[in-house]
């Protein structure tokens, strides 16, 4: 993989790695400030609901990338945590009148509670078997969501109230909701960044690059994998819960396997194993879905062509290629 | 040619040349412009019953309303919701917030329709639903901004269940898709069958989604010796069960009839008469029903793919035509100012058009018109292209839909 060349080329930058704020290297700090500026300024000239969707999916893709990009585990069932997070948040907010901040946390807890048994089972195998186990478990969640009475079957949970944050901020205003989503996204993003650059993250990367060696050094790799899995599932649940509040709906689309595929696509297009890649990937895919909706059937064709183009020629993804060209780590 | 980065980048660099792509021009903020957004499935299962054909029908309605001659501009835009509620919801939010859309039309797929229903109410615009089946739109989730135009599950269940028993189908067996929609369809139809004096001999639940082999279920149905096999499923499940029933020759000989609870004329077209013959179904519009429907079909022209209009597309025409009549009646400014007021005006006026004849709109937003129980012709009976149905019975408008007080709509109680 290209990781090796990047590491040597960016050797000088790497020496400063742990000294910067939050462990950002200089190029990462620049990229983060650019992203922060965009998050802060964009709602004033772009449509806030669209931006909220991008941020929800960006967080989802980042959570997924934590697993594939840094532990090397391809989960094909992340829709289960995303979707159930959305359902539980939606149900709590609608049926029990739970305030939004608590409802979203419940979504995250749902992701974690699902992630523990699913992860425990799935990490026993690697590669394609791991992917298939996660897919099979996610399909079970899908059928549960289809049959369980509280999910409303194929109609989904509709008209979920956004509520008032901390009993003060009325979230029905799109811009107020946007700031909440932006805060959740940034917190999740920084958390993932912190995880990746912590000693725990170093072990994760060691497992990705050479698991037998990590074992021989005395790490219980299964424990690390499970922890990474649960963290990823939790963040996916939070992303799902946030999305349910933004759109006031939680439906089968969120737990469908196509959603698991979509998050793989986002990470691939953006750049696997780059911290900013999934954000860019999510933005690209969601932008296409929204602005190309007018082209009707062509959306899926265009999406497919872009996917093929990425796999054929830009295998590191958009950000991966940029990072490679600039010889920096993003 | 090898595909590499250079060729791909080259292709992207020439992208501006592809300017022929139909990008929409920037909108003009004119006060006397009515903007209609047609939201439906343009790429999936429901493309044939709605899709671009609905937009074509809406354009005909705009043209025939004569409103443009009075100096009112009408813009029609369309989008694909890909059968995903979040995509549909985002599109409609943008349409209303950014593009100034006044009325959203069509929207098949119940989950998307219900999401749009909530949104349009919140923004006080108009929602004319033609494509979705859920009777919740005029029941528990009814809205002062929504009119459910063409059909609903209750309507189809009543047509096929009740009228079928009166036409001689006394004993029933259900093949039901095992999820909420299938259960609801079976429950409603059972109620009508027993109310009309029929009997349900049994039923079987088929796993959903993913059942492709219906043979054992069909044989179970055959063994029950029921006169009617009710298909409480939709889309691909219905198509597969009809095809396999034809392979088993279940309906030949005329003793057993197959009753589809959610089948459209375009499905019959793609199945072919050889396979679909003898199937019984309910629709509220059929192109060859009478002189007026034939005239409408003539005017609207061939739908994309050289199809005849479905009842959903006809509903889009009829709904938009009536909306524009209300706009002409109350003035553009008033209609744009409040969607609920526009809907109230629509409810106050009787409807009349070639597709559905004379009708009215009820307080809960339910459009009322007759429904028709059809039987699919055999290839010998069919006299030409698209000659598919023979009429078994007509269910009058006041009986075709759920009674007003049974839906649980809050607008009715107040």
Interface residues (C-beta under 8 A of the other chain):
Chain A: X47 X49 X50 X53 X146 X147 X152 X153 X154 X155 X156 X158 X159 X174 X243 X247 X248 X249 X251 X252 X253 X254 X289 X290 X293 X294 X295 X296 X297 X299 X300 X309 X312 X313 X314
Chain B: X3 X4 X5 X8 X21 X22 X24 X42 X43 X47 X51 X52 X77 X78 X79 X80 X81 X82 X84 X85 X86 X87 X89 X90 X91 X93 X94 X97 X98 X110 X111 X114 X115 X117 X118 X119 X134 X136 X141 X178 X179 X180 X181 X208
